[in-house]
Amino acid sequence: MGLKASIESVMRSPPVTALLSDSIATVAEKMISNNIGAIIIMSGGATAGIVTERDIVEKVVRARKDPTKIHTEDIMSSVLISIESDKSLTDALKMMRDKKIRRLAVTKKGKLIGIVTERRLLDSLV
């Protein structure tokens, strides 16, 4: 595929999403059934943040909290960094490196259309 390929060619679309009010138990089930490690959190049709496996382990399991009583808004990272779908894999990898993150929301004209992970990018190059 090569480093010049667009993000749109490797992203997961549509992205798996959850609402601010969804319980962490619900989010964990979605992660397991979709074989993914992060879910984008939505509010009023717009992105509000992201919940990752690590968030669940650190902020729920390790803290011994009940995942049926904790909601995404309680543990999500509210900074969700995005990249436009026509950008290259190189652009995405540089952004991930610079921001020290492993996932990017993918947008087209500002609208959420997918998600791309560091692993997905690297797998596409091999």
N, C-alpha and C positions, 0 to 999 in steps of 0.2 A: 504494500500500500504506500509506504513512504511518509516521511515527515511533512510533506506538503499537502497530504490528503486533508480534507475538511473534517472538523469535529462531527458534523452531521453524519458522516459516513461510518462512524464508530460508536456514536452515543447510543444509550438505551432510551428508546422512545416507544410509548409515552413513559414518563418517569412515574415511579410508584410514589404516591403522596398520601398524606394523612392530614387531619385537621388539628388545630390547637387543642381542641377538647378531647381528642382521642386518648385513651389510656395507653400506657406503655405496654401493657399486656397485648392490646390490639396491634400496636406497632410491631412488637416482637413477632407476633403471628404472621403479619404481612411480610416481614423480613424473611422469615423461615420459608413461607410458601412461595416467595418470589426468588429465593436464593440470592439475597442482596444484603449489603452491610450498612445501608443508609436509606433514609426516607426523607423526602422534602416535605416540609410542613407548610400548609396553605392556610390563608385567612382572607376571606372575602375575595377569593379568586386570584390573590397575589401571593407570592412566596413570602413566608414569614421566618423561615429558618430551616435547620436540618437536624435530624436525630441520627446518630451513628451507633453501631454496636458498642463502641467504647463508651459513649455517653450512658448507655443503659447499664453496662458493667460498673462503671465508676459511680454514677449518680443514683442508681437504683439498687443493684445487687450488693455492691460493696457497702452502701449506706443502709442496707437491710430494710429498704422501703417496699411497700406492697405495690407491685406493678399494675394492679387493678385500680389503685387509688391515686397514682401519679399520672399526670397528663403531659403530653408533649411539650406544652408551653412551660412546664416546670423544669425541663432538663435540656431543651434544644439550644443549639448554638444559633443565635439570632443573626449572625453575619453569614449570609449565604452568597458566596462569590460566584458570579456567572461569566460566561463567555458566549459570544455570538457564534452561531452555528457555522458560519462561513470561514471562521478562523482555522488556522492549520494546527496539526498535532504538535508541532514545535511551539506554537503560541501557547497552547494549553499546558504543555509540560513546563515551559518557562514560568507561566503564571503559577502553577502548582508549586514549583520550586521556590519562587520568590515569596509566596504567601505561606509556605510550609503547610500545604493542605494536600489531600489526596482525592478530592472530589470537586467537580464544578457543575453547577446548573448550566444547562445549555438553553440559550434564548434565540429567538428569531424575531427581529424588530421589537425586542423587549419582552416578548411573550415566551413563557416557559414551554419548551418542547421536548426536553430530555435531560439526561444526566450522563456525565462521563467520569470514569474513575481512572486513576493512575494505572491500575492493572490493565484495564481495557485498552488504554492507549498503548502501553508497552506490548501487550499481546498482539495488537494489530500490526506491530512492526516486525514481528518474528515470523 
